[in-house]
Amino acid sequence: MIFSTQTLSAGWDGTTQGQKQPPGVYVWQVQAIMDGDIQVTKQGTVTLVR
């Protein structure tokens, strides 16, 4: 894992532990518990370009 947050408006800035990450395709996954204790999992990719 290179980025984790519990804040909806937070986003990854392309760094990990202060180090710029190389360009490439990164996989993301989010898990959320909605009203009524319904668990939702979504996944996809993001392309980092420098």
PDBQT receptor file of N, H, CA, C and O in Angstrom, charges set to zero:
ATOM      1  N   MET A   1       0.854  -1.171   0.000  1.00  0.00    +0.000 N 
ATOM      2  CA  MET A   1       0.000   0.000   0.000  1.00  0.00    +0.000 C 
ATOM      3  C   MET A   1       0.901   1.236   0.000  1.00  0.00    +0.000 C 
ATOM      4  O   MET A   1       1.837   1.341   0.792  1.00  0.00    +0.000 OA
ATOM      5  N   ILE A   2       0.597   2.163  -0.903  1.00  0.00    +0.000 N 
ATOM      6  H   ILE A   2      -0.164   2.078  -1.546  1.00  0.00    +0.000 HD
ATOM      7  CA  ILE A   2       1.400   3.382  -0.960  1.00  0.00    +0.000 C 
ATOM      8  C   ILE A   2       0.629   4.622  -0.534  1.00  0.00    +0.000 C 
ATOM      9  O   ILE A   2       1.228   5.681  -0.345  1.00  0.00    +0.000 OA
ATOM     10  N   PHE A   3      -0.696   4.512  -0.377  1.00  0.00    +0.000 N 
ATOM     11  H   PHE A   3      -1.183   3.652  -0.530  1.00  0.00    +0.000 HD
ATOM     12  CA  PHE A   3      -1.509   5.641   0.062  1.00  0.00    +0.000 C 
ATOM     13  C   PHE A   3      -2.783   5.122   0.709  1.00  0.00    +0.000 C 
ATOM     14  O   PHE A   3      -3.420   4.194   0.211  1.00  0.00    +0.000 OA
ATOM     15  N   SER A   4      -3.134   5.731   1.811  1.00  0.00    +0.000 N 
ATOM     16  H   SER A   4      -2.616   6.486   2.215  1.00  0.00    +0.000 HD
ATOM     17  CA  SER A   4      -4.361   5.372   2.510  1.00  0.00    +0.000 C 
ATOM     18  C   SER A   4      -4.931   6.625   3.158  1.00  0.00    +0.000 C 
ATOM     19  O   SER A   4      -4.174   7.463   3.648  1.00  0.00    +0.000 OA
ATOM     20  N   THR A   5      -6.243   6.766   3.170  1.00  0.00    +0.000 N 
ATOM     21  H   THR A   5      -6.858   6.085   2.772  1.00  0.00    +0.000 HD
ATOM     22  CA  THR A   5      -6.887   7.898   3.822  1.00  0.00    +0.000 C 
ATOM     23  C   THR A   5      -8.293   7.515   4.260  1.00  0.00    +0.000 C 
ATOM     24  O   THR A   5      -8.899   6.586   3.725  1.00  0.00    +0.000 OA
ATOM     25  N   GLN A   6      -8.787   8.235   5.224  1.00  0.00    +0.000 N 
ATOM     26  H   GLN A   6      -8.295   8.989   5.659  1.00  0.00    +0.000 HD
ATOM     27  CA  GLN A   6     -10.188   8.104   5.613  1.00  0.00    +0.000 C 
ATOM     28  C   GLN A   6     -10.927   9.407   5.343  1.00  0.00    +0.000 C 
ATOM     29  O   GLN A   6     -12.075   9.576   5.755  1.00  0.00    +0.000 OA
ATOM     30  N   THR A   7     -10.260  10.330   4.646  1.00  0.00    +0.000 N 
ATOM     31  H   THR A   7      -9.328  10.193   4.311  1.00  0.00    +0.000 HD
ATOM     32  CA  THR A   7     -10.828  11.628   4.305  1.00  0.00    +0.000 C 
ATOM     33  C   THR A   7     -11.258  11.627   2.843  1.00  0.00    +0.000 C 
ATOM     34  O   THR A   7     -10.431  11.412   1.956  1.00  0.00    +0.000 OA
ATOM     35  N   LEU A   8     -12.513  11.859   2.589  1.00  0.00    +0.000 N 
ATOM     36  H   LEU A   8     -13.184  12.034   3.309  1.00  0.00    +0.000 HD
ATOM     37  CA  LEU A   8     -13.068  11.780   1.248  1.00  0.00    +0.000 C 
ATOM     38  C   LEU A   8     -12.378  12.717   0.266  1.00  0.00    +0.000 C 
ATOM     39  O   LEU A   8     -12.195  12.355  -0.896  1.00  0.00    +0.000 OA
ATOM     40  N   SER A   9     -11.994  13.905   0.700  1.00  0.00    +0.000 N 
ATOM     41  H   SER A   9     -12.143  14.200   1.644  1.00  0.00    +0.000 HD
ATOM     42  CA  SER A   9     -11.409  14.891  -0.214  1.00  0.00    +0.000 C 
ATOM     43  C   SER A   9      -9.896  14.734  -0.400  1.00  0.00    +0.000 C 
ATOM     44  O   SER A   9      -9.309  15.452  -1.210  1.00  0.00    +0.000 OA
ATOM     45  N   ALA A  10      -9.258  13.827   0.317  1.00  0.00    +0.000 N 
ATOM     46  H   ALA A  10      -9.735  13.243   0.974  1.00  0.00    +0.000 HD
ATOM     47  CA  ALA A  10      -7.811  13.637   0.195  1.00  0.00    +0.000 C 
ATOM     48  C   ALA A  10      -7.487  12.828  -1.053  1.00  0.00    +0.000 C 
ATOM     49  O   ALA A  10      -8.223  11.911  -1.421  1.00  0.00    +0.000 OA
ATOM     50  N   GLY A  11      -6.392  13.171  -1.693  1.00  0.00    +0.000 N 
ATOM     51  H   GLY A  11      -5.795  13.916  -1.395  1.00  0.00    +0.000 HD
ATOM     52  CA  GLY A  11      -5.967  12.441  -2.884  1.00  0.00    +0.000 C 
ATOM     53  C   GLY A  11      -4.474  12.170  -2.844  1.00  0.00    +0.000 C 
ATOM     54  O   GLY A  11      -3.741  12.827  -2.103  1.00  0.00    +0.000 OA
ATOM     55  N   TRP A  12      -4.022  11.218  -3.624  1.00  0.00    +0.000 N 
ATOM     56  H   TRP A  12      -4.617  10.684  -4.225  1.00  0.00    +0.000 HD
ATOM     57  CA  TRP A  12      -2.608  10.848  -3.682  1.00  0.00    +0.000 C 
ATOM     58  C   TRP A  12      -1.847  11.886  -4.481  1.00  0.00    +0.000 C 
ATOM     59  O   TRP A  12      -2.289  12.276  -5.562  1.00  0.00    +0.000 OA
ATOM     60  N   ASP A  13      -0.710  12.341  -3.972  1.00  0.00    +0.000 N 
ATOM     61  H   ASP A  13      -0.351  12.024  -3.094  1.00  0.00    +0.000 HD
ATOM     62  CA  ASP A  13       0.092  13.355  -4.660  1.00  0.00    +0.000 C 
ATOM     63  C   ASP A  13       1.238  12.773  -5.481  1.00  0.00    +0.000 C 
ATOM     64  O   ASP A  13       2.092  13.520  -5.958  1.00  0.00    +0.000 OA
ATOM     65  N   GLY A  14       1.271  11.461  -5.652  1.00  0.00    +0.000 N 
ATOM     66  H   GLY A  14       0.577  10.854  -5.264  1.00  0.00    +0.000 HD
ATOM     67  CA  GLY A  14       2.304  10.826  -6.467  1.00  0.00    +0.000 C 
ATOM     68  C   GLY A  14       3.591  10.536  -5.720  1.00  0.00    +0.000 C 
ATOM     69  O   GLY A  14       4.603  10.186  -6.327  1.00  0.00    +0.000 OA
ATOM     70  N   THR A  15       3.552  10.683  -4.386  1.00  0.00    +0.000 N 
ATOM     71  H   THR A  15       2.729  10.967  -3.893  1.00  0.00    +0.000 HD
ATOM     72  CA  THR A  15       4.741  10.385  -3.586  1.00  0.00    +0.000 C 
ATOM     73  C   THR A  15       4.423   9.314  -2.553  1.00  0.00    +0.000 C 
ATOM     74  O   THR A  15       3.269   9.094  -2.187  1.00  0.00    +0.000 OA
ATOM     75  N   THR A  16       5.479   8.658  -2.097  1.00  0.00    +0.000 N 
ATOM     76  H   THR A  16       6.417   8.837  -2.395  1.00  0.00    +0.000 HD
ATOM     77  CA  THR A  16       5.383   7.715  -0.988  1.00  0.00    +0.000 C 
ATOM     78  C   THR A  16       6.543   7.991  -0.046  1.00  0.00    +0.000 C 
ATOM     79  O   THR A  16       7.705   7.946  -0.450  1.00  0.00    +0.000 OA
ATOM     80  N   GLN A  17       6.230   8.272   1.193  1.00  0.00    +0.000 N 
ATOM     81  H   GLN A  17       5.286   8.309   1.521  1.00  0.00    +0.000 HD
ATOM     82  CA  GLN A  17       7.229   8.620   2.208  1.00  0.00    +0.000 C 
ATOM     83  C   GLN A  17       8.145   9.735   1.713  1.00  0.00    +0.000 C 
ATOM     84  O   GLN A  17       9.354   9.705   1.939  1.00  0.00    +0.000 OA
ATOM     85  N   GLY A  18       7.550  10.728   1.029  1.00  0.00    +0.000 N 
ATOM     86  H   GLY A  18       6.567  10.753   0.845  1.00  0.00    +0.000 HD
ATOM     87  CA  GLY A  18       8.286  11.881   0.541  1.00  0.00    +0.000 C 
ATOM     88  C   GLY A  18       9.065  11.662  -0.744  1.00  0.00    +0.000 C 
ATOM     89  O   GLY A  18       9.703  12.592  -1.237  1.00  0.00    +0.000 OA
ATOM     90  N   GLN A  19       9.029  10.457  -1.300  1.00  0.00    +0.000 N 
ATOM     91  H   GLN A  19       8.511   9.702  -0.900  1.00  0.00    +0.000 HD
ATOM     92  CA  GLN A  19       9.753  10.138  -2.528  1.00  0.00    +0.000 C 
ATOM     93  C   GLN A  19       8.787  10.131  -3.717  1.00  0.00    +0.000 C 
ATOM     94  O   GLN A  19       7.726   9.509  -3.660  1.00  0.00    +0.000 OA
ATOM     95  N   LYS A  20       9.166  10.835  -4.802  1.00  0.00    +0.000 N 
ATOM     96  H   LYS A  20      10.027  11.341  -4.848  1.00  0.00    +0.000 HD
ATOM     97  CA  LYS A  20       8.349  10.793  -6.016  1.00  0.00    +0.000 C 
ATOM     98  C   LYS A  20       8.350   9.376  -6.568  1.00  0.00    +0.000 C 
ATOM     99  O   LYS A  20       9.398   8.739  -6.671  1.00  0.00    +0.000 OA
ATOM    100  N   GLN A  21       7.178   8.895  -6.916  1.00  0.00    +0.000 N 
ATOM    101  H   GLN A  21       6.326   9.413  -6.832  1.00  0.00    +0.000 HD
ATOM    102  CA  GLN A  21       7.061   7.558  -7.481  1.00  0.00    +0.000 C 
ATOM    103  C   GLN A  21       7.218   7.618  -8.994  1.00  0.00    +0.000 C 
ATOM    104  O   GLN A  21       6.904   8.633  -9.616  1.00  0.00    +0.000 OA
ATOM    105  N   PRO A  22       7.707   6.526  -9.588  1.00  0.00    +0.000 N 
ATOM    106  CA  PRO A  22       7.940   6.537 -11.032  1.00  0.00    +0.000 C 
ATOM    107  C   PRO A  22       6.620   6.562 -11.808  1.00  0.00    +0.000 C 
ATOM    108  O   PRO A  22       5.593   6.086 -11.325  1.00  0.00    +0.000 OA
ATOM    109  N   PRO A  23       6.666   7.125 -13.017  1.00  0.00    +0.000 N 
ATOM    110  CA  PRO A  23       5.479   7.092 -13.861  1.00  0.00    +0.000 C 
ATOM    111  C   PRO A  23       5.044   5.647 -14.103  1.00  0.00    +0.000 C 
ATOM    112  O   PRO A  23       5.873   4.739 -14.153  1.00  0.00    +0.000 OA
ATOM    113  N   GLY A  24       3.771   5.452 -14.246  1.00  0.00    +0.000 N 
ATOM    114  H   GLY A  24       3.097   6.189 -14.205  1.00  0.00    +0.000 HD
ATOM    115  CA  GLY A  24       3.258   4.117 -14.513  1.00  0.00    +0.000 C 
ATOM    116  C   GLY A  24       1.792   4.024 -14.179  1.00  0.00    +0.000 C 
ATOM    117  O   GLY A  24       1.150   5.016 -13.833  1.00  0.00    +0.000 OA
ATOM    118  N   VAL A  25       1.274   2.823 -14.285  1.00  0.00    +0.000 N 
ATOM    119  H   VAL A  25       1.795   2.018 -14.566  1.00  0.00    +0.000 HD
ATOM    120  CA  VAL A  25      -0.125   2.547 -13.974  1.00  0.00    +0.000 C 
ATOM    121  C   VAL A  25      -0.185   1.928 -12.587  1.00  0.00    +0.000 C 
ATOM    122  O   VAL A  25       0.480   0.930 -12.308  1.00  0.00    +0.000 OA
ATOM    123  N   TYR A  26      -0.987   2.532 -11.727  1.00  0.00    +0.000 N 
ATOM    124  H   TYR A  26      -1.527   3.342 -11.954  1.00  0.00    +0.000 HD
ATOM    125  CA  TYR A  26      -1.138   2.071 -10.351  1.00  0.00    +0.000 C 
ATOM    126  C   TYR A  26      -2.570   1.579 -10.144  1.00  0.00    +0.000 C 
ATOM    127  O   TYR A  26      -3.519   2.165 -10.663  1.00  0.00    +0.000 OA
ATOM    128  N   VAL A  27      -2.710   0.522  -9.399  1.00  0.00    +0.000 N 
ATOM    129  H   VAL A  27      -1.938   0.046  -8.977  1.00  0.00    +0.000 HD
ATOM    130  CA  VAL A  27      -4.018  -0.065  -9.098  1.00  0.00    +0.000 C 
ATOM    131  C   VAL A  27      -4.540   0.539  -7.799  1.00  0.00    +0.000 C 
ATOM    132  O   VAL A  27      -3.785   0.690  -6.839  1.00  0.00    +0.000 OA
ATOM    133  N   TRP A  28      -5.822   0.883  -7.763  1.00  0.00    +0.000 N 
ATOM    134  H   TRP A  28      -6.435   0.760  -8.543  1.00  0.00    +0.000 HD
ATOM    135  CA  TRP A  28      -6.427   1.384  -6.535  1.00  0.00    +0.000 C 
ATOM    136  C   TRP A  28      -7.627   0.523  -6.157  1.00  0.00    +0.000 C 
ATOM    137  O   TRP A  28      -8.259  -0.111  -7.001  1.00  0.00    +0.000 OA
ATOM    138  N   GLN A  29      -7.914   0.523  -4.868  1.00  0.00    +0.000 N 
ATOM    139  H   GLN A  29      -7.401   1.038  -4.182  1.00  0.00    +0.000 HD
ATOM    140  CA  GLN A  29      -9.089  -0.180  -4.353  1.00  0.00    +0.000 C 
ATOM    141  C   GLN A  29      -9.628   0.608  -3.177  1.00  0.00    +0.000 C 
ATOM    142  O   GLN A  29      -8.867   1.089  -2.337  1.00  0.00    +0.000 OA
ATOM    143  N   VAL A  30     -10.938   0.736  -3.121  1.00  0.00    +0.000 N 
ATOM    144  H   VAL A  30     -11.556   0.345  -3.804  1.00  0.00    +0.000 HD
ATOM    145  CA  VAL A  30     -11.578   1.415  -1.998  1.00  0.00    +0.000 C 
ATOM    146  C   VAL A  30     -12.623   0.484  -1.411  1.00  0.00    +0.000 C 
ATOM    147  O   VAL A  30     -13.354  -0.196  -2.131  1.00  0.00    +0.000 OA
ATOM    148  N   GLN A  31     -12.677   0.469  -0.090  1.00  0.00    +0.000 N 
ATOM    149  H   GLN A  31     -12.083   1.021   0.495  1.00  0.00    +0.000 HD
ATOM    150  CA  GLN A  31     -13.692  -0.296   0.626  1.00  0.00    +0.000 C 
ATOM    151  C   GLN A  31     -14.443   0.683   1.517  1.00  0.00    +0.000 C 
ATOM    152  O   GLN A  31     -13.829   1.469   2.238  1.00  0.00    +0.000 OA
ATOM    153  N   ALA A  32     -15.758   0.636   1.469  1.00  0.00    +0.000 N 
ATOM    154  H   ALA A  32     -16.257  -0.003   0.884  1.00  0.00    +0.000 HD
ATOM    155  CA  ALA A  32     -16.576   1.552   2.259  1.00  0.00    +0.000 C 
ATOM    156  C   ALA A  32     -17.743   0.802   2.870  1.00  0.00    +0.000 C 
ATOM    157  O   ALA A  32     -18.249  -0.165   2.302  1.00  0.00    +0.000 OA
ATOM    158  N   ILE A  33     -18.156   1.262   4.030  1.00  0.00    +0.000 N 
ATOM    159  H   ILE A  33     -17.744   2.048   4.491  1.00  0.00    +0.000 HD
ATOM    160  CA  ILE A  33     -19.359   0.731   4.662  1.00  0.00    +0.000 C 
ATOM    161  C   ILE A  33     -20.408   1.834   4.598  1.00  0.00    +0.000 C 
ATOM    162  O   ILE A  33     -20.239   2.914   5.163  1.00  0.00    +0.000 OA
ATOM    163  N   MET A  34     -21.482   1.536   3.902  1.00  0.00    +0.000 N 
ATOM    164  H   MET A  34     -21.619   0.659   3.442  1.00  0.00    +0.000 HD
ATOM    165  CA  MET A  34     -22.546   2.500   3.655  1.00  0.00    +0.000 C 
ATOM    166  C   MET A  34     -23.606   2.387   4.756  1.00  0.00    +0.000 C 
ATOM    167  O   MET A  34     -23.535   1.525   5.631  1.00  0.00    +0.000 OA
ATOM    168  N   ASP A  35     -24.589   3.289   4.677  1.00  0.00    +0.000 N 
ATOM    169  H   ASP A  35     -24.646   3.989   3.966  1.00  0.00    +0.000 HD
ATOM    170  CA  ASP A  35     -25.719   3.202   5.593  1.00  0.00    +0.000 C 
ATOM    171  C   ASP A  35     -26.351   1.821   5.493  1.00  0.00    +0.000 C 
ATOM    172  O   ASP A  35     -26.456   1.260   4.403  1.00  0.00    +0.000 OA
ATOM    173  N   GLY A  36     -26.760   1.290   6.600  1.00  0.00    +0.000 N 
ATOM    174  H   GLY A  36     -26.675   1.746   7.486  1.00  0.00    +0.000 HD
ATOM    175  CA  GLY A  36     -27.362  -0.035   6.617  1.00  0.00    +0.000 C 
ATOM    176  C   GLY A  36     -26.316  -1.137   6.633  1.00  0.00    +0.000 C 
ATOM    177  O   GLY A  36     -26.631  -2.293   6.349  1.00  0.00    +0.000 OA
ATOM    178  N   ASP A  37     -25.065  -0.791   6.963  1.00  0.00    +0.000 N 
ATOM    179  H   ASP A  37     -24.809   0.148   7.194  1.00  0.00    +0.000 HD
ATOM    180  CA  ASP A  37     -23.959  -1.756   7.045  1.00  0.00    +0.000 C 
ATOM    181  C   ASP A  37     -23.708  -2.500   5.735  1.00  0.00    +0.000 C 
ATOM    182  O   ASP A  37     -23.290  -3.657   5.748  1.00  0.00    +0.000 OA
ATOM    183  N   ILE A  38     -23.959  -1.844   4.614  1.00  0.00    +0.000 N 
ATOM    184  H   ILE A  38     -24.298  -0.903   4.603  1.00  0.00    +0.000 HD
ATOM    185  CA  ILE A  38     -23.686  -2.440   3.302  1.00  0.00    +0.000 C 
ATOM    186  C   ILE A  38     -22.240  -2.131   2.937  1.00  0.00    +0.000 C 
ATOM    187  O   ILE A  38     -21.848  -0.966   2.870  1.00  0.00    +0.000 OA
ATOM    188  N   GLN A  39     -21.443  -3.177   2.699  1.00  0.00    +0.000 N 
ATOM    189  H   GLN A  39     -21.761  -4.124   2.753  1.00  0.00    +0.000 HD
ATOM    190  CA  GLN A  39     -20.047  -3.003   2.330  1.00  0.00    +0.000 C 
ATOM    191  C   GLN A  39     -19.912  -2.916   0.814  1.00  0.00    +0.000 C 
ATOM    192  O   GLN A  39     -20.451  -3.748   0.084  1.00  0.00    +0.000 OA
ATOM    193  N   VAL A  40     -19.189  -1.902   0.350  1.00  0.00    +0.000 N 
ATOM    194  H   VAL A  40     -18.752  -1.226   0.943  1.00  0.00    +0.000 HD
ATOM    195  CA  VAL A  40     -18.975  -1.677  -1.080  1.00  0.00    +0.000 C 
ATOM    196  C   VAL A  40     -17.474  -1.696  -1.348  1.00  0.00    +0.000 C 
ATOM    197  O   VAL A  40     -16.706  -1.071  -0.617  1.00  0.00    +0.000 OA
ATOM    198  N   THR A  41     -17.056  -2.407  -2.387  1.00  0.00    +0.000 N 
ATOM    199  H   THR A  41     -17.681  -2.914  -2.980  1.00  0.00    +0.000 HD
ATOM    200  CA  THR A  41     -15.657  -2.444  -2.810  1.00  0.00    +0.000 C 
ATOM    201  C   THR A  41     -15.586  -2.044  -4.279  1.00  0.00    +0.000 C 
ATOM    202  O   THR A  41     -16.294  -2.604  -5.116  1.00  0.00    +0.000 OA
ATOM    203  N   LYS A  42     -14.737  -1.085  -4.584  1.00  0.00    +0.000 N 
ATOM    204  H   LYS A  42     -14.162  -0.631  -3.904  1.00  0.00    +0.000 HD
ATOM    205  CA  LYS A  42     -14.519  -0.635  -5.965  1.00  0.00    +0.000 C 
ATOM    206  C   LYS A  42     -13.023  -0.681  -6.228  1.00  0.00    +0.000 C 
ATOM    207  O   LYS A  42     -12.218  -0.546  -5.306  1.00  0.00    +0.000 OA
ATOM    208  N   GLN A  43     -12.651  -0.874  -7.495  1.00  0.00    +0.000 N 
ATOM    209  H   GLN A  43     -13.305  -0.984  -8.244  1.00  0.00    +0.000 HD
ATOM    210  CA  GLN A  43     -11.242  -0.885  -7.850  1.00  0.00    +0.000 C 
ATOM    211  C   GLN A  43     -11.058  -0.349  -9.260  1.00  0.00    +0.000 C 
ATOM    212  O   GLN A  43     -11.997  -0.309 -10.055  1.00  0.00    +0.000 OA
ATOM    213  N   GLY A  44      -9.833   0.062  -9.552  1.00  0.00    +0.000 N 
ATOM    214  H   GLY A  44      -9.071   0.030  -8.906  1.00  0.00    +0.000 HD
ATOM    215  CA  GLY A  44      -9.534   0.601 -10.874  1.00  0.00    +0.000 C 
ATOM    216  C   GLY A  44      -8.052   0.919 -10.973  1.00  0.00    +0.000 C 
ATOM    217  O   GLY A  44      -7.247   0.397 -10.202  1.00  0.00    +0.000 OA
ATOM    218  N   THR A  45      -7.697   1.765 -11.912  1.00  0.00    +0.000 N 
ATOM    219  H   THR A  45      -8.351   2.189 -12.539  1.00  0.00    +0.000 HD
ATOM    220  CA  THR A  45      -6.309   2.142 -12.108  1.00  0.00    +0.000 C 
ATOM    221  C   THR A  45      -6.192   3.652 -12.246  1.00  0.00    +0.000 C 
ATOM    222  O   THR A  45      -7.155   4.336 -12.591  1.00  0.00    +0.000 OA
ATOM    223  N   VAL A  46      -5.003   4.155 -11.972  1.00  0.00    +0.000 N 
ATOM    224  H   VAL A  46      -4.221   3.599 -11.692  1.00  0.00    +0.000 HD
ATOM    225  CA  VAL A  46      -4.680   5.563 -12.203  1.00  0.00    +0.000 C 
ATOM    226  C   VAL A  46      -3.305   5.566 -12.875  1.00  0.00    +0.000 C 
ATOM    227  O   VAL A  46      -2.421   4.797 -12.498  1.00  0.00    +0.000 OA
ATOM    228  N   THR A  47      -3.134   6.428 -13.864  1.00  0.00    +0.000 N 
ATOM    229  H   THR A  47      -3.852   7.052 -14.171  1.00  0.00    +0.000 HD
ATOM    230  CA  THR A  47      -1.868   6.527 -14.578  1.00  0.00    +0.000 C 
ATOM    231  C   THR A  47      -1.133   7.767 -14.087  1.00  0.00    +0.000 C 
ATOM    232  O   THR A  47      -1.643   8.883 -14.189  1.00  0.00    +0.000 OA
ATOM    233  N   LEU A  48       0.069   7.564 -13.554  1.00  0.00    +0.000 N 
ATOM    234  H   LEU A  48       0.483   6.657 -13.471  1.00  0.00    +0.000 HD
ATOM    235  CA  LEU A  48       0.898   8.659 -13.073  1.00  0.00    +0.000 C 
ATOM    236  C   LEU A  48       1.851   9.071 -14.187  1.00  0.00    +0.000 C 
ATOM    237  O   LEU A  48       2.641   8.263 -14.675  1.00  0.00    +0.000 OA
ATOM    238  N   VAL A  49       1.768  10.348 -14.585  1.00  0.00    +0.000 N 
ATOM    239  H   VAL A  49       1.126  11.004 -14.189  1.00  0.00    +0.000 HD
ATOM    240  CA  VAL A  49       2.606  10.890 -15.658  1.00  0.00    +0.000 C 
ATOM    241  C   VAL A  49       3.426  12.029 -15.060  1.00  0.00    +0.000 C 
ATOM    242  O   VAL A  49       2.874  12.899 -14.388  1.00  0.00    +0.000 OA
ATOM    243  N   ARG A  50       4.701  12.033 -15.291  1.00  0.00    +0.000 N 
ATOM    244  H   ARG A  50       5.150  11.326 -15.838  1.00  0.00    +0.000 HD
ATOM    245  CA  ARG A  50       5.563  13.122 -14.812  1.00  0.00    +0.000 C 
ATOM    246  C   ARG A  50       6.124  13.887 -15.965  1.00  0.00    +0.000 C 
ATOM    247  O   ARG A  50       6.874  14.843 -15.766  1.00  0.00    +0.000 OA
TER     248      ARG A  50
